[in-house]
């Protein structure tokens, strides 16, 4: 039984992680992953800021339709 992440199996993920460890080293890899996590977090915040006004409009439209 293997887990799939974006159609990549466990073996492939382990191979990619091993190659990344060899290329960047044990000290640099956690720092890179931390930066990637922060980038994803900022992206989610930005996406939420963009979609909030549309959610309010949708709520108002739903209220009008119910009446």
Phi and psi restraints in degrees (value plus and minus 20) as a CYANA .aco file:
   2 UNK   PHI    -143.1  -103.1
   2 UNK   PSI     133.2   173.2
   3 UNK   PHI    -113.6   -73.6
   3 UNK   PSI     128.8   168.8
   4 UNK   PHI    -140.3  -100.3
   4 UNK   PSI     112.3   152.3
   5 UNK   PHI    -148.2  -108.2
   5 UNK   PSI      89.3   129.3
   6 UNK   PHI      37.8    77.8
   6 UNK   PSI      22.2    62.2
   7 UNK   PHI      43.8    83.8
   7 UNK   PSI       6.3    46.3
   8 UNK   PHI    -134.7   -94.7
   8 UNK   PSI     108.6   148.6
   9 UNK   PHI     -98.3   -58.3
   9 UNK   PSI     153.6   193.6
  10 UNK   PHI     -81.1   -41.1
  10 UNK   PSI     -62.1   -22.1
  11 UNK   PHI     -82.2   -42.2
  11 UNK   PSI     -63.3   -23.3
  12 UNK   PHI     -85.2   -45.2
  12 UNK   PSI     -60.5   -20.5
  13 UNK   PHI     -82.6   -42.6
  13 UNK   PSI     -61.4   -21.4
  14 UNK   PHI     -85.2   -45.2
  14 UNK   PSI     -58.2   -18.2
  15 UNK   PHI     -84.6   -44.6
  15 UNK   PSI     -64.7   -24.7
  16 UNK   PHI     -82.9   -42.9
  16 UNK   PSI     -62.8   -22.8
  17 UNK   PHI     -83.4   -43.4
  17 UNK   PSI     -59.7   -19.7
  18 UNK   PHI     -84.5   -44.5
  18 UNK   PSI     -62.6   -22.6
  19 UNK   PHI     -85.2   -45.2
  19 UNK   PSI     -62.1   -22.1
  20 UNK   PHI     -82.0   -42.0
  20 UNK   PSI     -60.7   -20.7
  21 UNK   PHI     -82.7   -42.7
  21 UNK   PSI     -61.5   -21.5
  22 UNK   PHI     -86.6   -46.6
  22 UNK   PSI     -60.4   -20.4
  23 UNK   PHI     -91.6   -51.6
  23 UNK   PSI     -64.6   -24.6
  24 UNK   PHI    -123.2   -83.2
  24 UNK   PSI     -36.8     3.2
  25 UNK   PHI      65.6   105.6
  25 UNK   PSI     141.7   181.7
  26 UNK   PHI     -90.4   -50.4
  26 UNK   PSI     -45.0    -5.0
  27 UNK   PHI    -103.0   -63.0
  27 UNK   PSI     -55.8   -15.8
  28 UNK   PHI    -103.6   -63.6
  28 UNK   PSI     -49.0    -9.0
  29 UNK   PHI     -82.1   -42.1
  29 UNK   PSI     -67.8   -27.8
  30 UNK   PHI     -81.4   -41.4
  30 UNK   PSI     -56.2   -16.2
  31 UNK   PHI     -84.0   -44.0
  31 UNK   PSI     -60.9   -20.9
  32 UNK   PHI     -86.4   -46.4
  32 UNK   PSI     -62.3   -22.3
  33 UNK   PHI     -86.0   -46.0
  33 UNK   PSI     -57.2   -17.2
  34 UNK   PHI     -82.3   -42.3
  34 UNK   PSI     -63.9   -23.9
  35 UNK   PHI     -83.6   -43.6
  35 UNK   PSI     -58.7   -18.7
  36 UNK   PHI     -85.9   -45.9
  36 UNK   PSI     -60.1   -20.1
  37 UNK   PHI     -82.7   -42.7
  37 UNK   PSI     -61.2   -21.2
  38 UNK   PHI     -84.8   -44.8
  38 UNK   PSI     -59.6   -19.6
  39 UNK   PHI     -83.3   -43.3
  39 UNK   PSI     -62.2   -22.2
  40 UNK   PHI     -84.4   -44.4
  40 UNK   PSI     -60.6   -20.6
  41 UNK   PHI     -81.2   -41.2
  41 UNK   PSI     -65.0   -25.0
  42 UNK   PHI     -83.6   -43.6
  42 UNK   PSI     -58.6   -18.6
  43 UNK   PHI     -82.3   -42.3
  43 UNK   PSI     -64.1   -24.1
  44 UNK   PHI     -82.8   -42.8
  44 UNK   PSI     -61.1   -21.1
  45 UNK   PHI     -82.3   -42.3
  45 UNK   PSI     -64.1   -24.1
  46 UNK   PHI     -84.2   -44.2
  46 UNK   PSI     -61.3   -21.3
  47 UNK   PHI     -85.1   -45.1
  47 UNK   PSI     -57.8   -17.8
  48 UNK   PHI     -86.1   -46.1
  48 UNK   PSI     -60.2   -20.2
  49 UNK   PHI     -82.7   -42.7
  49 UNK   PSI     -55.3   -15.3
  50 UNK   PHI     -94.0   -54.0
  50 UNK   PSI     -58.1   -18.1
  51 UNK   PHI    -105.6   -65.6
  51 UNK   PSI     -38.8     1.2
  52 UNK   PHI     -77.1   -37.1
  52 UNK   PSI     -66.8   -26.8
  53 UNK   PHI     -81.3   -41.3
  53 UNK   PSI     -55.4   -15.4
  54 UNK   PHI     -89.3   -49.3
  54 UNK   PSI     -53.6   -13.6
  55 UNK   PHI     -86.3   -46.3
  55 UNK   PSI     -58.1   -18.1
  56 UNK   PHI     -84.8   -44.8
  56 UNK   PSI     -62.7   -22.7
  57 UNK   PHI     -84.3   -44.3
  57 UNK   PSI     -61.8   -21.8
  58 UNK   PHI     -81.4   -41.4
  58 UNK   PSI     -61.1   -21.1
  59 UNK   PHI     -83.0   -43.0
  59 UNK   PSI     -63.2   -23.2
  60 UNK   PHI     -83.1   -43.1
  60 UNK   PSI     -61.8   -21.8
  61 UNK   PHI     -84.4   -44.4
  61 UNK   PSI     -62.9   -22.9
  62 UNK   PHI     -81.7   -41.7
  62 UNK   PSI     -58.6   -18.6
  63 UNK   PHI     -83.7   -43.7
  63 UNK   PSI     -60.6   -20.6
  64 UNK   PHI     -87.0   -47.0
  64 UNK   PSI     -59.5   -19.5
  65 UNK   PHI     -85.6   -45.6
  65 UNK   PSI     -58.7   -18.7
  66 UNK   PHI     -86.6   -46.6
  66 UNK   PSI     -48.6    -8.6
